[in-house]
Amino acid sequence: MKKLTFASCIILATAFTGQAFAQQGTVTGAAGGAVTGAIVGGPVGAAVGGVIGAVAGTAIDPPPREVVTYVQEQPLPTTAYRVEQPIAVGKRIPQTVVVTPVPSNPKYAYTVVNNQRVIVDPETNTVVQVIEQ
């Protein structure tokens, strides 16, 4: 029975980290994972859930509000990029897509792909936010 509880804890903790992955930082991800794991699997579940939540939470933090505002206010570029893959937080866009750095915060860049404004990490071309229009 312990194996079933432990396996269930891992599955549920992994399932609940999706939101933490896209929206939260390390502390929130770890805390949320630990709480979820504790509910499902007791102390062992809390430990496993905390580790999974921390890993997911550190992967991608949303950009600061001023970066999002800056990108929203920029005119649409004349070059339109289309890619076959879905554009989503945590996914990489192709290296052939040109990104424009955010002047006030070089940790971020932006582009428009598939008619969506996208904020990316310019070092890895990983999507950190898709701006809803």
Backbone bond lengths (Angstrom), bond angles and torsions (degrees), N, CA, C in turn:
res aa  C-N    CA-C-N  psi(-1)  N-CA   C-N-CA  omega(-1)  CA-C   N-CA-C  phi
1 M - - - 1.448 - - 1.534 110.79 -
2 K 1.339 117.88 -32.99 1.463 120.19 -179.59 1.520 111.13 -64.23
3 K 1.327 117.05 -36.96 1.462 119.34 179.36 1.517 110.93 -64.13
4 L 1.308 117.25 -39.64 1.461 120.99 179.19 1.524 110.02 -64.75
5 T 1.327 117.50 -43.01 1.466 121.12 179.68 1.515 110.40 -63.94
6 F 1.314 118.01 -45.66 1.466 121.98 -179.54 1.526 110.67 -63.52
7 A 1.330 117.72 -44.35 1.467 121.44 178.77 1.524 110.49 -63.83
8 S 1.322 116.71 -42.06 1.464 120.03 177.94 1.512 111.15 -61.54
9 C 1.325 115.74 -39.21 1.467 120.77 179.30 1.525 110.54 -61.32
10 I 1.310 116.44 -45.83 1.465 120.25 -179.35 1.523 110.50 -63.52
11 I 1.309 117.01 -44.17 1.466 120.59 -179.24 1.525 110.52 -63.30
12 L 1.316 117.59 -48.03 1.457 120.25 -178.46 1.522 112.08 -68.75
13 A 1.309 116.75 -39.57 1.468 119.21 178.88 1.524 110.24 -63.36
14 T 1.310 116.71 -40.11 1.464 120.37 177.77 1.523 110.49 -65.91
15 A 1.313 117.72 -40.70 1.462 121.29 -179.12 1.522 111.58 -64.44
16 F 1.322 117.45 -36.28 1.456 120.61 -177.00 1.516 114.00 -83.94
17 T 1.313 118.83 -4.47 1.463 119.78 -179.28 1.518 112.80 -85.34
18 G 1.318 119.59 -7.62 1.458 121.66 -179.40 1.511 112.80 -56.69
19 Q 1.331 117.05 -44.96 1.455 119.55 179.45 1.523 109.83 -68.42
20 A 1.312 117.97 -41.27 1.464 119.91 178.34 1.516 109.98 -62.57
21 F 1.310 117.14 -36.66 1.464 121.10 -179.41 1.517 111.34 -59.99
22 A 1.316 116.93 -41.62 1.459 119.77 -174.94 1.520 113.60 -89.69
23 Q 1.332 119.08 -21.25 1.450 118.79 -168.39 1.528 115.56 -126.85
24 Q 1.299 121.19 -18.86 1.446 120.94 -169.20 1.517 112.87 -119.06
25 G 1.337 115.43 166.74 1.452 121.82 177.79 1.508 110.93 -96.82
26 T 1.318 116.63 -171.86 1.459 123.41 -174.66 1.513 113.24 -58.98
27 V 1.319 118.32 -50.16 1.455 120.59 -174.92 1.517 110.91 -63.19
28 T 1.306 117.42 -47.63 1.452 120.52 -179.65 1.521 110.91 -65.03
29 G 1.325 117.54 -41.76 1.461 120.34 179.28 1.513 111.83 -62.13
30 A 1.330 117.11 -44.23 1.463 121.01 179.51 1.518 110.62 -65.35
31 A 1.330 116.81 -45.48 1.461 120.21 -178.25 1.526 110.91 -64.52
32 G 1.331 116.36 -45.58 1.457 119.37 179.36 1.513 112.26 -62.91
33 G 1.324 116.56 -41.21 1.463 120.24 178.06 1.514 111.98 -65.57
34 A 1.331 116.33 -39.44 1.464 119.95 179.83 1.523 110.89 -65.73
35 V 1.330 117.40 -42.82 1.466 120.62 179.80 1.523 110.28 -64.21
36 T 1.320 116.55 -46.92 1.466 120.18 179.03 1.525 110.45 -60.54
37 G 1.339 116.00 -45.29 1.464 119.59 179.86 1.514 112.51 -63.64
38 A 1.339 117.60 -38.83 1.463 121.35 -179.55 1.522 110.93 -65.36
39 I 1.326 116.35 -39.30 1.463 120.12 179.44 1.521 110.09 -63.62
40 V 1.315 116.25 -41.66 1.458 120.62 -176.20 1.518 112.49 -81.40
41 G 1.342 116.88 -44.65 1.458 118.27 -170.26 1.514 116.61 -127.72
42 G 1.314 118.74 16.52 1.453 120.50 178.64 1.521 111.43 70.10
43 P 1.339 118.03 -152.23 1.468 121.69 -175.39 1.528 113.64 -59.63
44 V 1.314 117.11 -39.80 1.464 119.35 179.15 1.524 109.08 -66.27
45 G 1.309 117.10 -41.15 1.459 121.17 178.17 1.517 111.89 -63.02
46 A 1.329 116.95 -36.92 1.467 120.57 178.22 1.514 110.51 -63.15
47 A 1.316 117.35 -42.62 1.467 120.72 179.99 1.520 111.08 -65.08
48 V 1.324 116.61 -47.15 1.464 120.53 -179.43 1.526 110.43 -65.57
49 G 1.323 117.12 -45.26 1.455 121.07 179.75 1.512 112.17 -62.67
50 G 1.336 117.53 -37.99 1.458 121.35 178.18 1.509 112.10 -63.81
51 V 1.320 116.73 -42.41 1.464 120.28 179.71 1.532 110.19 -66.33
52 I 1.310 117.23 -46.57 1.466 120.63 -179.75 1.529 110.03 -62.99
53 G 1.328 117.47 -43.50 1.457 120.92 179.16 1.513 112.43 -63.59
54 A 1.327 117.44 -38.36 1.464 120.85 179.52 1.518 111.13 -67.17
55 V 1.320 116.74 -42.62 1.464 120.16 179.31 1.523 109.80 -63.08
56 A 1.316 117.46 -46.36 1.462 120.64 -179.59 1.518 111.12 -67.28
57 G 1.311 117.62 -37.99 1.451 121.25 -177.12 1.513 113.72 -69.26
58 T 1.321 118.52 -27.32 1.460 119.66 -178.78 1.515 112.08 -86.69
59 A 1.301 117.84 -12.16 1.451 120.31 -174.34 1.521 112.60 -64.32
60 I 1.325 118.17 -48.99 1.462 120.64 -176.02 1.521 109.19 -144.03
61 D 1.320 115.03 120.91 1.456 121.11 172.32 1.515 107.74 -102.48
62 P 1.328 117.64 141.78 1.462 118.62 177.56 1.530 110.45 -66.47
63 P 1.319 117.53 150.60 1.463 120.13 -179.59 1.530 110.81 -70.32
64 P 1.334 116.93 159.20 1.460 119.69 177.31 1.527 111.45 -62.16
65 R 1.313 115.89 155.52 1.466 121.76 -177.22 1.524 111.89 -57.24
66 E 1.346 117.51 -37.97 1.464 119.20 -178.10 1.530 111.85 -65.82
67 V 1.320 117.56 -29.74 1.469 120.66 175.87 1.528 109.67 -68.62
68 V 1.325 116.34 -45.38 1.471 120.76 179.47 1.528 109.79 -60.76
69 T 1.328 117.00 -45.98 1.461 121.22 179.71 1.523 110.79 -60.61
70 Y 1.322 117.00 -44.70 1.465 120.95 179.03 1.531 110.55 -57.57
71 V 1.315 116.40 -48.16 1.475 120.44 -178.32 1.525 110.84 -64.12
72 Q 1.321 117.60 -39.71 1.466 120.85 179.40 1.523 111.73 -63.69
73 E 1.323 117.26 -32.08 1.465 121.38 -175.43 1.531 113.73 -84.62
74 Q 1.321 117.65 -10.56 1.462 120.15 -178.17 1.522 110.94 -76.53
75 P 1.343 116.70 143.07 1.470 118.68 176.72 1.533 110.37 -65.97
76 L 1.293 114.97 152.29 1.467 118.83 178.04 1.519 109.44 -66.06
77 P 1.331 117.17 137.72 1.462 120.19 179.81 1.529 111.15 -70.05
78 T 1.316 114.64 159.77 1.469 119.12 179.20 1.527 111.45 -77.32
79 T 1.314 116.72 -24.14 1.465 120.73 178.48 1.523 109.53 -90.46
80 A 1.325 116.62 123.40 1.460 121.53 178.96 1.527 108.94 -103.85
81 Y 1.316 115.55 127.73 1.466 120.65 178.29 1.520 109.57 -102.54
82 R 1.321 115.00 136.22 1.463 121.91 174.84 1.517 107.33 -124.90
83 V 1.313 115.60 133.56 1.461 120.55 175.51 1.521 108.52 -131.38
84 E 1.305 115.51 153.04 1.458 121.52 -178.02 1.525 112.31 -74.58
85 Q 1.319 116.34 -36.23 1.461 120.26 -175.50 1.529 110.72 -72.83
86 P 1.333 117.79 152.07 1.462 119.81 175.70 1.535 109.76 -67.79
87 I 1.314 116.10 144.49 1.456 121.35 177.52 1.523 107.24 -92.52
88 A 1.332 117.04 119.22 1.460 120.84 -177.68 1.524 109.81 -150.41
89 V 1.322 115.46 154.08 1.455 121.31 177.62 1.529 109.10 -57.59
90 G 1.323 115.23 133.22 1.459 121.45 179.32 1.519 113.89 93.51
91 K 1.320 117.13 -15.00 1.468 120.77 178.35 1.520 109.57 -92.15
92 R 1.304 115.99 152.54 1.460 121.12 177.64 1.520 110.35 -91.50
93 I 1.326 114.65 144.88 1.450 119.03 171.41 1.521 106.95 -96.08
94 P 1.317 118.49 154.37 1.470 120.43 -177.60 1.532 111.88 -59.28
95 Q 1.326 116.09 149.07 1.465 122.11 179.19 1.527 111.39 -64.21
96 T 1.320 117.29 -19.33 1.466 120.45 -179.78 1.532 112.47 -74.42
97 V 1.325 117.14 -15.19 1.461 121.25 177.74 1.533 108.03 -79.87
98 V 1.321 116.23 123.71 1.463 121.43 -179.83 1.520 108.86 -81.71
99 V 1.342 115.98 130.64 1.457 121.11 177.45 1.525 109.31 -111.20
100 T 1.332 115.86 151.35 1.456 122.41 179.90 1.521 108.48 -109.48
101 P 1.328 117.74 125.73 1.470 119.65 -179.83 1.532 111.65 -65.44
102 V 1.327 115.76 148.71 1.459 121.63 172.21 1.527 105.80 -85.02
103 P 1.343 118.53 115.58 1.467 120.94 -172.62 1.528 114.69 -57.47
104 S 1.315 117.70 -38.73 1.463 120.37 -176.81 1.522 113.38 -80.45
105 N 1.333 116.96 -12.22 1.463 120.09 -177.60 1.531 109.04 -151.38
106 P 1.340 117.54 87.98 1.471 120.54 -175.59 1.533 114.65 -66.74
107 K 1.327 116.91 -2.19 1.463 120.22 174.76 1.536 110.47 -70.67
108 Y 1.351 116.10 -14.75 1.458 121.41 -177.10 1.525 111.36 -126.83
109 A 1.322 114.94 152.71 1.459 122.58 173.65 1.530 105.74 -140.64
110 Y 1.325 115.68 170.66 1.454 118.46 -179.29 1.514 110.39 -144.41
111 T 1.322 113.86 163.64 1.454 121.83 176.31 1.525 107.77 -161.42
112 V 1.311 115.92 177.00 1.460 120.72 173.69 1.525 106.97 -120.69
113 V 1.320 115.97 121.68 1.465 122.31 -179.47 1.530 107.69 -130.19
114 N 1.319 115.57 131.55 1.474 121.19 -179.42 1.536 110.76 52.36
115 N 1.332 115.49 41.31 1.468 122.73 179.88 1.525 113.61 62.23
116 Q 1.329 117.52 25.69 1.458 122.15 177.08 1.523 109.11 -123.90
117 R 1.334 116.35 133.91 1.463 119.85 173.01 1.520 106.93 -75.34
118 V 1.326 115.36 131.89 1.450 120.97 -174.29 1.529 108.98 -131.44
119 I 1.326 116.52 131.15 1.458 121.70 174.07 1.519 106.61 -99.64
120 V 1.335 115.59 131.48 1.463 120.70 -175.36 1.525 111.47 -129.49
121 D 1.315 114.64 160.55 1.465 121.81 168.48 1.527 104.90 -82.50
122 P 1.330 118.92 114.28 1.464 120.20 -174.08 1.526 114.33 -66.55
123 E 1.328 117.82 -19.91 1.463 119.88 179.35 1.517 112.16 -75.66
124 T 1.331 116.56 -32.45 1.469 120.08 -175.46 1.526 113.59 -117.46
125 N 1.343 117.13 -8.83 1.469 122.73 -173.91 1.528 112.08 60.51
126 T 1.330 116.43 27.30 1.458 121.43 177.59 1.523 109.31 -87.46
127 V 1.319 116.48 133.30 1.456 122.33 179.58 1.529 108.99 -70.39
128 V 1.339 116.13 126.11 1.467 120.52 175.92 1.518 111.73 -106.29
129 Q 1.338 117.36 -20.18 1.470 119.70 173.73 1.520 109.40 -162.96
130 V 1.322 114.74 140.45 1.451 122.28 171.91 1.523 104.89 -107.31
131 I 1.323 116.66 123.41 1.459 120.52 -177.58 1.514 109.42 -87.04
132 E 1.321 115.01 120.91 1.454 120.71 178.44 1.516 108.94 -73.31
133 Q 1.321 116.85 135.70 1.463 119.89 -178.42 1.488 111.91 -103.09
